[in-house]
């Protein structure tokens, strides 16, 4: 039979409460007692019963991470970093994806039939509208928003400064002498923050440099995928005066765009410079390597886990926003051309 809490207490010659405190990570246990209990746990190969722990503490030791698409490199890298950060504080993570589905996001936000599975929810939405967030009031699970929505004071938010990130990317293209700068990733029919903010950063940089914002240089992308980047770039290259640089709202869009440039018989960066946002691993090994705005996913993961744990401990904490750092990484796709400005 598997060892029980009582077996451990008898082997260590301590009370069952002391064993429970050690297993639960309670800080106020003497080092001598903790050592005895841990030795007994090791000798008996004791495994805590998670169901019993949940009944006793009201907590599961589980966090949920919800992303739009787990196979998008940015989100898979974020998931890895969240799992690592949660493990450091004794939590496990279950991952779910919404697939850009409003109804799926609604179900997850309202916690229908699932609120007891997790102690907290880390949510990275793409298509959730503000009215869906209001539905979260029907559940009491702590919620942290990641990356997307503008902070409105209701929910903790670990954010990306999308305006600044986009502005930095376009300013780099301007600095290497590009003047006909297109953008791929606009989504004017959607209301969520990322494309709106990255469009704003693009336009701000152009205006500051005295460059014209040409409507035909701004292309939409239903999803931030390689195929959408490829299709949008092909359309740009067919213009009477094609761009000499393309700012893409994600690295995957940029990788697709570079392929379109090559298929048109042109070169990156000699004919068209290309830059993205995310710093996914694929861009570090593409040819040419992809210049990008690197988003600090380890920072986002650490801060989101730290904040969700704090909210689990004290649900009355006021909501806060934490802005993740970003930095420009100049690689081959925007290398200045010898002999040009």
N, C-alpha and C positions, 0 to 999 in steps of 0.2 A: 504493500500500500504506500502511496505517496506520503511523505512526511507532512505533518500538520504544524500549525502555529504552536500548539501545546507541546508537541515533540521537541521543537526547537527550544521552547522555554525550559523544559525539563533538562535537556542536554546542557544548556548554558547556565542552568540554575538561577534563572531570573523570572520575573513575572511575564505573563503573556502580553501585558500592556507595554512592557519594555521592548519585547520583540516587535510588537506592532509599530512602536515609535521608530525603531531602527529601520524596519522595512519601508515605512512611509517617509523616511528621510527627515524625521523630526530633529531639529538642531540641538535641543537641550537634553542630550544623552551623554553621559561621561564617556570619554574615550575608552576607558577600561571596559565598561559595559558593552559599548559598541563592538569592540574587538571580540569579546566573548560570544556575542550573538552572531556576528558574521562568521566566526569559526564554526559555530554549531550549524549555521545555514549551509556552509560549505560541506561539512561532514555528512549531513543528512540529505544533501542535494534538495533542499527545500525550495519549492516554487510557489510564490504567493498566488492565491486564487483571485483573478481579476474581478470576478463577479462579486465575491465577498467584499473586496476592497471598494467596489462601487457602492454596494449597499451600506458599507460602513462610513465612507467619506462623502458620498454623493458625487464622486469624480471618477472618470474612467482612465485618466492618464493618456487620453487620445485627443489630438487636434485634427481638424479637417482643413485641407488646402483645396480650394476650388479655383481652377483655371479654365480659360476658354478651350484650349487645345493642348493636350499634354505632349503631342508630337511636334509642336513648334519649339525649336531649340531654346529660345529665351525662357519659355515656361518650364521646360524640362530641367534646365540649369537652375532656375529659381526653385523648383521642387527639390532638387538635390540639396541645395543650400538650406532650405527650410528643414528638411529631414535632419541634416547635420546639426543645425542650431537647436532643434527641439530635443535631439538625443542628449545634448550637453546638459539639459535641465530635466532629464528623465521622462520626456514625453515621446510618444510615437505619433506618426502622421499618416492619415489616410487621404488619398488624393482622388478627386473627382473632377470631371470636366463638364462644361455646359454645352460645348459645340455651337456657341453663338445663339443658343435657344432661349428666348425670353421666358418661356414657360418653365424651362429647366432651372433657370436662375431664380424664378419666383419660388419654386418648390424648395430650393436649397436655402433661400433667405427666410422663408417662413418655417423651415424645419419640419415639414410635414412628416410625421411618423419617425423622425430621426433625431429629435432633439436630445435624447438620452444617450446617444452613441458617443458624443464628443463634449469636451469641456469648453471648446472655443472654435471659432471659424475664421480662417484666413481666406479672404475672398478677393480674387483678381478678376473683376468683370470687364467685358468688352462691350456688351450690348445692353446692360442693365440701365434702365431709365430711372429718374429720380422717384417716380411714383412706386417703383418696385421696392426701393430702399425703405419706403414708408411701411411696407409690409413686414419688415423686420421687427416692428414693434409688437407683433403677435407672438414672438418668441423671446426668451430671456437669455439665450446663449450669447456670450461675449463675441463681438464681431470686430475684425480689423479689415479695413479696405486697403488693398495694395495697388499702387501705381496709377490708377485711372482717375476716379472721380475728383472733382473739386471739393475741397474741405468745406463742410457747412456746419460744423460744430456738433453734429449728432453722433458721429462714429469716429473712432480712432482711424488714422490714415497714415500709412507710410507711403510717401508720394515721390513721384519723379517730376522734376521741373522741366516739363516738356517744352515750354516756350523757350527757356534758356538753352536746352539741349539742341533744339532745331536751329535757333539763332547762331549757336556756335558752329554747327555744321555748315550753314550757308556762309557765314563769315569766313570760314576756311576756304571755301570755293572762291569767294571774292578775292581773298588774299593771294591766291595763286593765279589771279588774272582772268577768271571766268566771269563773263558778263551776261550770258544767255542761260540762266539757271532755271531748270524745270524742277517740278516737285511731283513725286508719286506717293499717293496714300490718302489724299483728301476723301472724305466721306460726308458730303454736305447733307445727305438725308438722315444721318444719324445724329443723336444728341449727346453722345458720350464724349468725354473730355479729350482723349489723346489726339485724334485727328484735328480737332478744333485748335488745341493748344499748339501742335506742331505746325499747323498752317499759320497760326499767328506769329510764331517764331520765324518762319520762312519769310513772311511778308514784312516783318519788322526789320530783318536784316537787309532785305532788298531796298526798303525805303531809306534806311540809314545810309546806304551806299549810293543813293540816287539812281538805282536801277529800276526799270519798269517791271511791274508785275503783269505778265501777259496771261490772260485767262486760258489761252491755248497751251500754255506750258504747265498748267496745273491739272493733273490727271487723277482720276479716282481709282480706288482698289477695293473691291468688295471684301477681300481678305488680305492679310499681310503675308502673302505667299510668293513663292518663286514664280509660279505661273502668272499671277496677277502682275508682278513686276515686269515680267517678260512682255506681256500683252500691252501694258501701258507704255513701255519704252519703245516698242515697235510703232505705236501710234505717234509718239513724239518724233521718231526718226523720219516719219513720212511727211512731216510738216515742210512747207516751202523753205523755211529757215529753222532747221533743227537746233536744239540747245547745244551748248558746249559743256554743260555740266548738269548732272541730275542728283538732286537730294531726295533720298528715299526714306519714308517714315519707318522702315525696319530694314534690318540686314537681309532678310529673305527677299524682300522686294528688290533690294540692291543687287543681290546675286542673280536674280532673274533678269534685271535690267542689263547687267554686264553681258549676259549671254545674248541678249537681243542685239546689243551693240556689235558683238563679234559676228553674229550671224548676218548682220547688214554689211559686213566687210570693213568695219571701222575698228578703231583701237581704243582701249582704255589704258592710260588716261590721255594718250596723245590727241585723240579726236574728241572724246567726251570723258570728263572726270565723273566718278560716281562715289557717293558717300552714303552710308546708312546710319541707323541707330540700333544699338543693342550690344554689340561686341560678342556675338555668338561664335563658337569655336570654328564653325564652317568658314567664316570670313577670314580667319587667321591662316587658313590653308588653301583658299581659293587662288586662282591665278588670273590676274594679279591679286595679291592680298587686298582685302577690303578696308579702306579707311572708314572709321565709324566713330560714333559717340558711345563710349563705354558706360553702361549703367551698372552700378555697384550692386549686383545681386546678393553677394554675401552680406553686405550692409543691410539691404532690404530684409533679408531673411532674419538676421540677428535681431534687428529692431522690432520687426513684426512679432517674433516669438517672445522677445522680452516684454513687449507691450501687452500681448494677449495673456501672458502669465500674470502680469500685474493686475489686469482687469479680472481675471479669474479669482485672484485673491481678494480684490476689492472692486466689486461692480459699480461702486458709486464714484469712481475716479472720473474727473472731467475728461472729455474727449480731447485728444491732442493730435497735431499733425507733425510728422517728422519727414523732412525732405532729404532724399538720398543724394549723395554727390554723383557727379558725372565728369568725364574728361574726354577730350579729343584725342583719338589715336590716328596719327597720320601714317598710312601705309601706301602701297604701290598704286592703288586706284585713283589717287589724287596727287601723285608725285608731280612736282613742278617740271615743266618741259624746258630743257636747255634751249636758251635763245628766246624764250617767251617771258613776258612780264613777271 
